[in-house]
Amino acid sequence: MSTTGKIALGVGIASSALLAAWLLTGDRKEKTKMVVAKGARTLKGSLKSGKKVVAEETAYYI
């Protein structure tokens, strides 16, 4: 990995850590918890929706 890539990765990780710290302080903490919980419920509901994936045996090429 080049030096530029390492620097970009480091900046990305550092900015993510700062954003997480900011979101989890003060009154934003409760709002952040609600948003994350809502997303988890939505994801859990979509996984349990009972949709079955059917693999097609025949491939159609155009």
C-alpha contacts under 8 A as a table, 3 or more apart, distances in Angstrom:
res1	aa1	res2	aa2	distance
1	M	5	G	6.16
1	M	6	K	6.75
2	S	5	G	5.22
2	S	6	K	6.40
3	T	6	K	5.09
3	T	7	I	6.20
4	T	7	I	5.13
4	T	8	A	6.12
5	G	8	A	5.07
5	G	9	L	6.10
6	K	9	L	5.11
6	K	10	G	6.11
7	I	10	G	5.07
7	I	11	V	6.12
8	A	11	V	5.17
8	A	12	G	6.11
9	L	12	G	5.08
9	L	13	I	6.22
10	G	13	I	5.23
10	G	14	A	6.07
11	V	14	A	5.09
11	V	15	S	6.00
12	G	15	S	5.26
12	G	16	S	6.15
13	I	16	S	5.13
13	I	17	A	6.23
14	A	17	A	5.13
14	A	18	L	6.26
15	S	18	L	5.04
15	S	19	L	6.13
16	S	19	L	5.10
16	S	20	A	6.15
17	A	20	A	5.14
17	A	21	A	6.14
18	L	21	A	5.08
18	L	22	W	6.13
19	L	22	W	5.11
19	L	23	L	6.10
20	A	23	L	5.14
20	A	24	L	6.18
21	A	24	L	5.29
21	A	25	T	6.50
22	W	25	T	5.57
23	L	28	R	5.65
23	L	29	K	6.03
23	L	32	T	6.50
24	L	28	R	6.15
24	L	29	K	4.34
24	L	32	T	7.00
25	T	28	R	6.03
25	T	29	K	5.47
26	G	29	K	5.94
27	D	30	E	6.02
27	D	31	K	7.15
28	R	31	K	5.13
28	R	32	T	5.95
29	K	32	T	5.14
29	K	33	K	6.17
30	E	33	K	5.06
30	E	34	M	6.28
31	K	34	M	5.15
31	K	35	V	6.31
32	T	35	V	5.16
32	T	36	V	6.15
33	K	36	V	5.21
33	K	37	A	5.99
34	M	37	A	5.10
34	M	38	K	6.04
35	V	38	K	5.16
35	V	39	G	6.24
36	V	39	G	5.12
36	V	40	A	6.17
37	A	40	A	5.02
37	A	41	R	6.19
38	K	41	R	5.15
38	K	42	T	6.21
39	G	42	T	5.07
39	G	43	L	6.10
40	A	43	L	5.08
40	A	44	K	5.96
41	R	44	K	5.03
41	R	45	G	5.96
42	T	45	G	5.10
42	T	46	S	6.18
43	L	46	S	5.16
43	L	47	L	6.24
44	K	47	L	5.17
44	K	48	K	6.29
45	G	48	K	5.18
45	G	49	S	5.95
46	S	49	S	5.14
47	L	50	G	7.46
48	K	51	K	7.85
56	E	59	A	6.99
